[in-house]
């Protein structure tokens, strides 16, 4: 197939603006300077494609990347065009330590068992192995208790086994700058930093990058803000990165009293013009948006009527002129009329979930510096 054929074979398209992505990275890097700005590219760059996102961030100057799992790391390394530092946020599953060390990736050690296994490999190989150490400062998700960090600091052989590259923790409420817990976590982390004063430190995620400079430390770790999602009320100059559109499959007119969709959960109170669009929960479009979400066409809202199905959703087009929307036309799901965060709010969730659930059937279009790159459906991972 030609690129045009591949495009026409798909019933939806996802456009990723890599210029906007690079702008968002540049905004954060400028905001936190002289701290270094890294990029969190876990979950296939939040669903947008490591193979396209990582090179764009590398061109913008990013050299430090974070993924969640070891299985994600090789794709990031392949996508970068030069030397990078790559951290594994969740640490390592038992038995994967040698693979990580041989690949040059850096695990974030979160538990005493992870530390022990990494030290055992280091002793087996007769040299210190690089790692990061995460301390739990109050989120109770990942990281060593402060007492355990104290024990490691007092262990004369720990630094002989572990070449400590980073000390980190994670903010639970960074997107809520008024929460006192942010300062509480910063203070708790300060106690951990005193144990390893020579090691670079990191606490700030996307929201933390826009908190006062005391939170920026040596490295910030933005994720969702890079991809155009909200990072809290202090975030500024963050541009939308994605646009999602779906084709109209069929148009029809129904009489008052006609039921619509599975379960007939919508019944027309008057004659209505409807359009069935080619997007559903198999494409990552939340089923809960039935009867409350919307699509848009040339600035006009087209409310969803009935339930979201696996492959299709029905919209009410009665507010636009008859014939103005036809089979094969595209309607907007995410874009200028409806932001990623607005969709998430309608679905009762967050932008992270919307992005990472977008499916494999969308034809993906990546734009950067006037260039357009098409990735057919199913080939983007």
C-alpha positions as CSV (number, residue, x, y, z in Angstrom):
1,X,0.0,0.0,0.0
2,X,1.0,3.6,-0.5
3,X,0.8,6.0,2.4
4,X,-2.4,7.4,1.0
5,X,-3.9,3.9,0.7
6,X,-2.8,3.1,4.3
7,X,-4.4,6.4,5.5
8,X,-7.6,5.7,3.7
9,X,-7.7,2.1,5.1
10,X,-8.0,3.5,8.6
11,X,-11.2,4.9,10.1
12,X,-9.4,7.2,12.6
13,X,-6.2,9.2,12.8
14,X,-4.0,10.4,15.6
15,X,-1.8,13.4,14.9
16,X,1.2,13.9,17.1
17,X,2.8,17.3,17.0
18,X,6.5,16.7,17.8
19,X,7.2,20.4,17.6
20,X,4.8,20.9,20.5
21,X,6.4,18.1,22.4
22,X,9.8,19.7,21.9
23,X,8.4,23.1,22.9
24,X,7.0,21.6,26.2
25,X,10.4,20.0,27.0
26,X,12.1,23.3,26.3
27,X,9.6,25.2,28.5
28,X,10.2,22.8,31.4
29,X,14.0,22.8,30.9
30,X,14.0,26.6,31.0
31,X,11.8,26.7,34.0
32,X,13.9,24.4,36.1
33,X,17.4,25.5,35.0
34,X,20.1,25.0,36.3
35,X,18.5,21.6,37.2
36,X,18.6,19.1,34.4
37,X,15.4,18.1,32.6
38,X,14.9,14.4,31.8
39,X,11.9,12.8,30.2
40,X,9.6,10.0,31.4
41,X,8.9,7.8,28.3
42,X,7.3,4.8,30.0
43,X,4.3,3.0,28.5
44,X,5.6,3.6,25.0
45,X,6.0,7.3,25.6
46,X,2.5,7.5,27.2
47,X,1.0,5.8,24.2
48,X,2.4,8.1,21.6
49,X,5.3,6.0,20.3
50,X,8.8,5.7,21.7
51,X,10.3,5.4,18.2
52,X,9.1,8.9,17.3
53,X,9.0,10.6,20.7
54,X,12.5,9.7,21.9
55,X,14.4,11.0,18.8
56,X,12.4,14.3,19.0
57,X,13.3,14.8,22.7
58,X,16.9,13.8,21.9
59,X,17.1,16.5,19.2
60,X,15.9,19.0,21.8
61,X,18.7,18.1,24.1
62,X,17.3,15.4,26.4
63,X,19.9,12.9,27.5
64,X,18.2,11.3,30.6
65,X,15.2,9.1,30.2
66,X,13.0,7.0,32.6
67,X,10.9,4.0,31.8
68,X,9.0,1.8,34.3
69,X,10.1,-1.7,33.3
70,X,13.2,-3.3,32.0
71,X,11.3,-4.6,29.0
72,X,10.7,-1.0,27.8
73,X,14.3,0.0,27.9
74,X,15.7,-1.5,24.8
75,X,13.3,0.3,22.5
76,X,14.3,3.6,24.1
77,X,17.9,2.9,23.6
78,X,17.3,2.0,19.9
79,X,15.4,5.2,19.3
80,X,18.0,7.5,20.7
81,X,20.7,8.5,18.2
82,X,23.5,8.7,20.8
83,X,24.5,8.1,24.4
84,X,21.8,8.4,26.9
85,X,21.3,7.6,30.6
86,X,18.3,5.3,31.1
87,X,16.7,4.6,34.5
88,X,14.2,1.7,35.3
89,X,11.8,3.3,37.7
90,X,10.2,0.0,39.1
91,X,13.6,-1.5,39.6
92,X,14.2,-5.1,38.5
93,X,12.3,-8.4,38.8
94,X,14.3,-11.2,40.4
95,X,16.7,-12.8,37.9
96,X,16.9,-9.8,35.5
97,X,19.8,-8.0,37.2
98,X,22.5,-9.4,34.8
99,X,20.5,-8.4,31.7
100,X,20.1,-4.9,33.0
101,X,23.8,-4.5,33.9
102,X,24.9,-6.0,30.5
103,X,22.7,-3.5,28.7
104,X,24.0,-0.5,30.5
105,X,20.6,0.5,32.0
106,X,20.4,1.8,35.6
107,X,17.8,0.3,38.0
108,X,16.1,2.4,40.6
109,X,16.4,0.3,43.7
110,X,13.2,0.5,45.7
111,X,13.4,-2.2,48.3
112,X,15.9,-4.0,50.5
113,X,15.5,-7.1,48.4
114,X,16.3,-5.2,45.2
115,X,19.3,-3.7,46.8
116,X,20.5,-7.1,48.0
117,X,20.2,-8.7,44.6
118,X,22.0,-5.8,42.9
119,X,24.8,-5.9,45.5
120,X,25.1,-9.7,45.0
121,X,25.7,-9.2,41.3
122,X,28.2,-6.5,41.9
123,X,30.2,-8.7,44.2
124,X,30.0,-11.6,41.7
125,X,31.5,-9.3,39.1
126,X,34.0,-7.7,41.4
127,X,33.0,-4.1,40.8
128,X,30.5,-1.5,41.8
129,X,27.4,-1.4,39.5
130,X,25.5,1.9,38.8
131,X,22.1,2.3,40.3
132,X,19.6,4.9,41.7
133,X,18.1,4.6,45.1
134,X,14.5,5.6,45.8
135,X,13.4,6.7,49.3
136,X,9.7,6.8,50.2
137,X,9.0,10.3,51.4
138,X,5.3,9.8,52.1
139,X,3.6,8.4,49.0
140,X,3.8,4.8,50.2
141,X,4.1,3.4,46.7
142,X,7.8,2.7,45.9
143,X,11.0,3.4,47.8
144,X,12.9,2.4,50.9
145,X,11.9,3.6,54.3
146,X,14.2,6.3,55.6
147,X,15.4,3.9,58.3
148,X,16.6,1.5,55.7
149,X,18.4,4.3,53.8
150,X,20.2,5.1,57.1
151,X,21.3,1.5,57.4
152,X,22.7,1.6,53.8
153,X,24.5,4.9,54.5
154,X,26.1,3.4,57.6
155,X,27.1,0.3,55.7
156,X,30.8,0.8,54.8
157,X,30.6,-1.6,51.9
158,X,27.4,-0.3,50.2
159,X,29.1,2.3,48.1
160,X,31.8,-0.3,47.1
161,X,29.0,-2.4,45.7
162,X,26.7,0.3,44.3
163,X,27.8,3.2,42.2
164,X,25.0,5.5,43.3
165,X,24.0,7.7,40.4
166,X,20.8,9.3,41.7
167,X,18.8,9.6,44.9
168,X,15.1,10.1,44.3
169,X,11.6,10.1,45.6
170,X,8.2,10.9,44.2
171,X,5.6,13.6,45.0
172,X,2.1,12.5,45.6
173,X,0.4,15.9,45.2
174,X,2.6,18.0,43.0
175,X,-0.3,19.1,40.8
176,X,-1.9,20.6,43.9
177,X,0.6,23.3,45.0
178,X,-1.4,24.3,48.0
179,X,-1.1,21.0,49.7
180,X,1.2,21.1,52.8
181,X,2.2,17.5,52.1
182,X,4.5,18.8,49.3
183,X,6.6,20.6,51.8
184,X,6.4,17.6,54.1
185,X,7.8,15.3,51.5
186,X,10.5,17.8,50.5
187,X,11.6,18.0,54.2
188,X,11.5,14.2,54.5
189,X,13.6,13.8,51.4
190,X,16.1,16.4,52.7
191,X,16.8,14.0,55.6
192,X,17.6,11.3,53.0
193,X,19.8,13.6,51.0
194,X,21.9,14.3,54.1
195,X,22.8,10.6,54.1
196,X,24.2,10.8,50.6
197,X,25.3,14.4,50.1
198,X,27.4,13.7,47.1
199,X,24.7,12.1,45.0
200,X,22.4,14.0,42.6
201,X,18.9,14.2,43.8
202,X,15.4,14.3,42.2
203,X,11.9,14.8,43.6
204,X,10.0,16.7,40.9
205,X,7.6,15.1,38.4
206,X,5.6,17.2,35.9
207,X,3.8,19.2,38.6
208,X,6.9,19.5,40.7
209,X,8.7,21.1,37.8
210,X,6.4,24.1,38.3
211,X,6.7,24.2,42.1
212,X,9.3,26.6,43.6
213,X,13.0,26.1,42.8
214,X,13.6,24.3,46.1
215,X,11.8,21.3,44.5
216,X,13.9,21.2,41.3
217,X,17.1,19.9,42.9
218,X,19.4,18.3,40.3
219,X,17.1,16.5,37.9
220,X,13.4,16.9,37.2
221,X,11.3,14.0,35.7
222,X,8.4,15.4,33.6
223,X,6.0,13.0,32.0
224,X,2.4,14.1,31.3
225,X,3.3,17.8,30.7
226,X,5.6,16.8,27.8
227,X,2.6,15.2,26.1
228,X,0.3,18.2,26.6
229,X,-1.6,17.1,29.7
230,X,-2.3,19.2,32.7
231,X,0.4,19.5,35.3
232,X,-1.5,21.6,37.8
233,X,-2.4,25.3,38.1
234,X,1.2,26.6,38.1
235,X,2.1,25.0,34.8
236,X,2.5,27.5,32.0
237,X,3.2,27.5,28.2
238,X,2.4,23.8,27.7
239,X,1.0,23.1,24.2
240,X,-1.4,20.4,23.0
241,X,0.5,17.6,21.4
242,X,-2.2,15.2,20.1
243,X,-5.2,15.5,17.9
244,X,-7.6,12.5,17.4
245,X,-10.3,12.3,14.7
246,X,-12.6,9.5,13.5
247,X,-14.5,9.1,10.3
248,X,-18.3,9.0,9.9
249,X,-19.4,5.5,8.9
250,X,-23.1,6.2,8.4
251,X,-25.6,9.0,8.6
252,X,-29.3,8.6,9.3
253,X,-32.5,10.4,10.5
254,X,-34.7,9.0,13.2
255,X,-38.2,9.8,14.5
256,X,-39.1,10.9,18.0
257,X,-39.4,7.9,20.3
258,X,-36.7,5.9,18.5
259,X,-34.1,4.1,20.7
260,X,-30.4,4.3,20.0
261,X,-27.5,2.0,20.7
262,X,-27.0,-1.0,23.0
263,X,-29.7,-1.1,25.7
264,X,-31.5,1.7,23.9
265,X,-30.3,4.0,26.6
266,X,-31.0,7.1,24.5
267,X,-34.6,7.6,23.2
268,X,-35.1,10.6,20.8
269,X,-37.4,13.2,22.3
270,X,-37.8,14.7,18.8
271,X,-36.7,13.9,15.3
272,X,-32.9,13.7,15.2
273,X,-30.1,13.4,12.7
274,X,-27.4,10.9,13.8
275,X,-24.0,9.9,12.6
276,X,-22.2,6.7,13.6
277,X,-18.4,7.4,13.9
278,X,-15.7,4.8,13.8
279,X,-14.3,4.8,17.3
280,X,-15.1,2.8,20.3
281,X,-13.6,1.2,23.4
282,X,-11.4,-1.1,21.3
283,X,-9.7,2.1,20.2
284,X,-9.2,3.3,23.7
285,X,-12.3,5.6,23.7
286,X,-13.9,5.2,27.2
287,X,-17.2,3.4,27.3
288,X,-18.3,5.6,30.2
289,X,-18.6,8.5,27.7
290,X,-21.8,7.2,26.4
291,X,-24.6,9.7,26.6
292,X,-22.3,12.4,28.0
293,X,-19.2,12.8,25.8
294,X,-19.0,14.5,22.5
295,X,-17.3,14.9,19.2
296,X,-16.9,18.2,17.3
297,X,-17.2,19.4,13.7
298,X,-16.1,22.8,12.7
299,X,-16.5,24.2,16.2
300,X,-20.0,22.6,16.7
301,X,-20.5,20.1,19.5
302,X,-22.0,16.8,18.5
303,X,-23.1,15.0,21.7
304,X,-22.8,11.2,22.1
305,X,-26.1,9.5,22.2
306,X,-26.4,5.9,23.4
307,X,-23.5,3.8,24.6
308,X,-20.0,3.7,23.2
309,X,-19.6,0.3,21.5
310,X,-16.5,-1.6,20.8
311,X,-15.9,-0.1,17.3
312,X,-18.4,2.8,17.0
313,X,-20.1,5.6,18.7
314,X,-23.2,7.6,17.7
315,X,-23.4,11.4,17.7
316,X,-26.3,13.7,17.4
317,X,-25.7,16.0,14.3
318,X,-29.1,17.8,14.5
319,X,-27.4,21.1,15.3
320,X,-25.5,21.3,12.0
321,X,-27.0,21.8,8.5
322,X,-28.3,18.7,6.8
323,X,-25.7,17.4,4.4
324,X,-22.8,19.3,6.1
325,X,-21.5,16.0,7.5
326,X,-21.3,12.9,5.2
327,X,-19.9,9.4,5.3
328,X,-16.1,9.4,5.2
329,X,-15.8,12.9,6.9
330,X,-13.8,13.2,10.0
331,X,-15.0,14.6,13.4
332,X,-12.8,15.8,16.2
333,X,-12.4,13.8,19.4
334,X,-9.3,15.6,20.8
335,X,-8.2,18.9,19.3
336,X,-8.8,22.6,19.2
337,X,-12.4,22.2,20.3
338,X,-11.9,19.6,23.0
339,X,-8.7,19.2,24.9
340,X,-7.2,16.0,26.2
341,X,-8.0,17.1,29.8
342,X,-11.6,17.9,28.9
343,X,-12.1,14.4,27.5
344,X,-10.6,13.0,30.7
345,X,-12.8,15.1,32.9
346,X,-15.9,14.0,31.0
347,X,-14.8,10.4,31.5
348,X,-14.1,10.9,35.2
349,X,-10.5,10.1,34.8
350,X,-7.1,11.7,34.0
351,X,-5.3,12.5,30.8
352,X,-2.7,9.8,31.5
353,X,-5.3,7.1,31.2
354,X,-6.8,8.6,28.0
355,X,-3.4,8.7,26.3
356,X,-2.1,5.4,27.3
357,X,-5.3,3.5,26.3
358,X,-5.4,4.8,22.7
359,X,-5.4,1.7,20.5
360,X,-3.5,0.3,17.6
361,X,-6.1,1.0,14.9
362,X,-5.5,4.7,14.6
363,X,-3.4,5.9,11.6
364,X,-0.7,7.9,13.2
365,X,0.7,11.1,11.7
366,X,3.8,12.7,13.2
367,X,4.6,16.3,12.3
368,X,7.9,18.1,13.0
369,X,9.6,21.1,11.4
370,X,7.3,20.9,8.3
371,X,7.9,17.1,7.8
372,X,5.1,14.6,8.0
373,X,5.6,11.0,8.9
374,X,2.8,8.4,8.5
375,X,2.7,5.2,10.6
376,X,0.1,2.8,9.5
377,X,-2.3,1.3,12.1
378,X,-0.8,-1.5,14.1
379,X,2.8,-0.7,13.2
380,X,3.6,2.1,15.7
381,X,4.7,0.1,18.8
